């Protein structure tokens, strides 16, 4: 921790001292943890941010384990950045009601915000528990990931692993999906917004990278949206890659899907173009977008004659093992259903039509392909069709 208190109750931030001052206070002053009142020791060296540490036998309720110098440096820089804006900000404030000590606590006019700077992997249950504690106290949590967890693949594409899913923010239903990253070495702050998963751990979206000193705290709440035209153009390339991807050894759920295709006498290259479409709530699925979308098409819609109906509930029953529960995403205000989003896309394409009773009528059949060239051409035409509907105001 960066702060401790003296025997007189004075809060001390060790990193604000010179090396000579640290050496002096280390010899003359006893420091205590503000949360548990236990003695703490001074940690200072040439390659670390000066800080305090509990003994290994500490039972402090707010002790969560250190994340190292990278984390301490980033936390201090974010705190100094907020102080520079003359905000009411506290470093490592202890909240006894929930036994938690956020990295930074910011008090605005009528809101309190807990800023957590997370650089190391921790159990997802810990993330959920901390967020639940903040919500009980009426505190808004904002998690900023260390740039050591930032894995950029292309200009508008990053890798998002299962751990990072728990840090997706959505402050209101119309706020885009957002992830935050900060690098204390380069002082660069990155936000990734309005993203769509093209696979389980790959997403395309709107990337914004700025120097920390060129930002204000309120910039965290600004929105940047991925243009639909850009989305469909990128997705057209993704669909092409999906079609021509060479066969490789697969495991787990991907193997199960390949076996399911085999049982149904279907090849990946012959699937209809309405399989593998962009759905913003894909993060809630534990299977690839082409997996669960093909199951809806082949198991539910394809056997129906034109004019016959099916329900969302039936789709959910078929995919009950494919969906993550919304409780795993406590930083999100929206509870969008990826299955319903996909059905809405099929309605835009006039494959199905929703009735006032909430059922869906099959309007027209969809085609399978015999050759990969025809499939690639059909995919391109379908994405162009979606782009045209966007330009006509028929797509959201």
N, C-alpha and C positions, 0 to 999 in steps of 0.2 A: 504494500500500500504506500501511497505517496505522502500521506499525512498521518501524524500522530500528535498527541498532546503532552505537554510537560506536566510535572507534578502540580503546577499552579493552574492548570486548565487551559493554557495557551495552545492553540492549534498551530502546528509547524509544518510547513511544506519544505521538505529537505532539499528538493531540486532547485529551490530558489536561492540556496546558499552557495557561496564559493567553496572551493576545496579546503581552504584554510579555515573557514567558518565551520564547515562540517567536522573537521578534525577537532576543533575546539569544543563544540557542543557535544560531540561524541564522548569526550572525556569528562565533561562537567555536568551533563544533563541526563536525567532518566526520562525515557519516553514511554507512553502508555497507549494502548489501542483505544480509540474513542468509543468503540462498540462494547468490548468486554472488559476494559480497564486492565487487562493483563500487560505486563512489561513487553516491549518490543525492542528489537535490536536494529541498529543502523547498518544499512547495506550501501556501500559506496565504493566505486572503483572506476578505473579509466574507461571501461567499455560498457558500463551500465548506468542507467538513470538512478541517481541516489533515491533510496526508498527505505521503508521500514518493513520488518518481517517478524511474524510470530515465531516462537520456538516450535519445533516439530511436534511437541506434545500439547499444543494449544487446543482448547476446546471452544474457541470463539465461534458464536453462532453465525457471524457474518463472514467467516473465513471461507473462501471458495477456491483457494489454490492460486498460486501465481502463474502468470502467462509469460513471464520473461521480460527482457529489456525492451523488445519491440513493442509490446503492449504498453508498458509503463511510459515509454517515450510518446506513443500516440495519444494515450489518455491525457498526459500533461499538455501536449500541444492543443488538443481539442478544448481543454479547460481554459488555457490561455487565450485561445481564439474567441471563446465565448465571453471571457472577462474583458477583452479588448472592445467588444461591442457594448460594454457597460450593462450587461444583463445580470440579473440576480442569480448567481450560479454558485454551487457548492461542489467541492471535490470530495468524493467518497463519503457522502453524507450517510450516516447510519439511520435506518428506519426501524426502530424497535418493534413496532406493531407487526411487522412482517419478517423481522430478522434478516433484512437485506440491506446491502450497501451498494447502490448503483455507482458506476464510475463517476458520473456527473449528474447533478440534479439542477434543473433550470426552472425557475419560477417566472412565468409570464403574467399577464394581467389576471386571467381567471383560470389558468391551467398550470399544472406542474408536469414537467417532462423529465423522465429518467433516460439518460443517454448511456447506453452500454457499448463499449468498444470491445468486440470479440475477435480474438486472433487465433485461439486454439479450439479444437474440437472438444465439446462437452456433451454429456448425454442429452438427447432431445427432451427427456423428462425434466431436466434442470431448466431448460429454456422455457418450457411450458409452465413450470412451477413459478419461476420468477415473474413471468408475464401475468399470471393469475394474481400474484401478490400485488403487483403494481395496479392492476385493474380494481382490486378490492379497495385500494387507497385512493382511487380516482386519479391515478397518475398515468400519463401516456408514455409507454415505452418506445424508444427508438434504438434500434440495434444497428451499429455501424461495424461492418466486418473489416478486418485487417486486409490490406492489399495482398498479403501473403496467401489469401484465399481467393484472389481474383485471377481467373484463368480465362484470358481472352483468346479466342480462336481466330476470329475474323473481325472486320471493322464493326459489324453490328451483331456479333455472335460471341457468347461466352458459355463456358461449361458451368452448370449449376448442379452440384451433387445433392444427395438426399439430405445431408446435414443443413445445407444452405436454404432448403425449402422453408425451414422454420423461421427464417428472417425476412420473408417477403412481406412488405408493408402495403397496406391499402387503407388510407385514413378515412375514406368515404367510399360509397358505392360507385361514384364516378371518377375516383382517383385511380390512376394506372398502377398496375403491379410494379413495385419498386424495390430494388436492392441498393444498399449503400456500401461503399468501400472507401477506406482512407489509408494512405501510405505515409507514415511519419518520416520516411527518409527523403521522399521527393516532395512532400507537402501537397500531394495531389489527391483531390476528393473526386470520386467517381459515383455516378448514379446510373443505374440500368433500369429503364422504365418501359411500360407497355409491351412486355415481351411475350412471345409465343414459343412454346417448346416444340422443336422440330423432332426431338427424340427425348428419351427419358432424362438425359443429362446435358442436352444442348438446347439453347434458346436464342432466338433472334429478337432484337428490340432496339430501343433508342438509347444510345450511349452518350453521356455528357461527362466530360472530364475537365475540372477546373483547379486552379491553384487555390489552396485554402484561404489565403489572404485576400483573394478576389471575391470571396463569398461572404454572405451573412447567414445567420441561423435560419431565417425565414426562407432562404433559397432551398432548404430541404423539402419545402412543401410546394415548390413550383413543379409544374407538370410538363412533360415532353412526350409527344405521341409519335409512334411509328406510323408513317403514312401508309394507308391501305394499298395504294399503288405499289409502293416499295415492298410491302408485305407479300402481295400476290406475285410480284416478279421473283422475289427470293424463294417463295414457296414453289414456284414453277421449277426452279433449279433443284430444290429438295426432292420434288416428286420424280424428276428425271434421274437423280442419283439413286433414289429408291428402286426405280425400275431396272437400272443397268448394274446395280451393285452385284459383284460376283458372289457366288455361293461361298460360304465360309462355315467353319464349325461354330455352332451356336449352343447355348446352354440355357437352362432354366426356362423362364417364360417365353423367350424367343424360340427355343426348341419346341415347346408345347404348341406355339402358334404354327410353326412349320408343320408339325404333325397334324394339327387340325386342318390346315390347308390340304395336306395329302389325303386325309380321310374324305374330304369334300371334293377331291379331284380338281383342285384349283391351284394354279401356279401364281406366284407373286406378280409375274409380268402380265398375267391376264386379268387381274383384278379391275373392276370398274373404276373410272376416274373419280367417283365420289368417295372413294376410300382414301384416307390420308389428306384431310383438309385442316386448315388452321383453326384451332379452338383455344381461346385464351385461358380457359380453366383446365387445360391439360395437366397442370401441376398436381391436380387432385387424383390423377390416375396412376396406378402402379404398373401399368403396361403401356407399351409403345402406342402412339396414336393410330398407326395402321392396324394394330392388333384388335383393339376394341371396336374401332369403326367398321372393320370388315365383318366382325361378328354381328353387328346390328344389321348390316346390309344383307349378309348371306343367310343368317338364321331367322331374321324377323321379316324384313321387307321383301326380299326376293321371292319367297314362296307364295306371297299374296298375289291375288289377281287385282287388276286395276279396280278401284272402288272399294276394296276391302280395307278394314281398319286395324290399327294396333294402338297400344297405349304406351306412355312414358314408363308407367309402372312395370310393364312387361320387359322393356329394355333394361330397367334397373335390376330386375330379377336375373336376367341373363348375365349382367355385368356386376353382380353383387360382390364378386371377389376381386374386382378390378379397381375399386374406388377407395381412396383415402377419406377418412372422416374429417369433416370441416373443423373439428376441435383441435386438430393438429396445426391449425393456422390461426393462432390467437391475435396476430397483428393485422388481420384482414376483416374489413367490415362487410364485404360481399360474400354471399354463399352461392355464387353461380354454379350451376350444374353443368359439367362438360357434356354430358349426354344430351341434355336439352339444347345446349348451344349447337351441337352437331345437327340435331333434328331441325333447328331453325335454319341452318345453312342448306339442308336438303329442301326445305320449304322455299328458300330463295331461288333454288335451282328448279323448282316446280316438280320435284320428284315426289314429294308428299305435301299434304295440306292439313293444317291443324284445324280441328272443329271447335265450336264454342264449348263443347263438353270436355275438351282437353285430350281427345283422341286424335289420331293422325290417319288420313286417308291416303292410300297409295294412288298417285295420279297417273304415273306412266312408268314403264319398265326402264331398267338401265342395262347397258350392254357390257359384256365381257369381251376381251380382246384375244385374237388368235396370234397376233405378231407384236413384238415389242415396239416396232416402229409405229404401228397404229396406236398403241397404248400411250407412247410419248406424245404423239400428235393430239390424241384425245385429251390428255392431261393439260396440255398447253391451251387448247380451246376452252376447256372448262375454267381454267384460271382467268383467261381473258373474259369469259362470261361473267365471272364474279367481279372482275374489275369494272366491267361495263355497268353492272347493277350498282356498284358503288358510285360511279359517276352520275347515275340516274337517281341517287338518293335512296336506293332500296336495300342498302347494306349498312349495318352498324358495327 
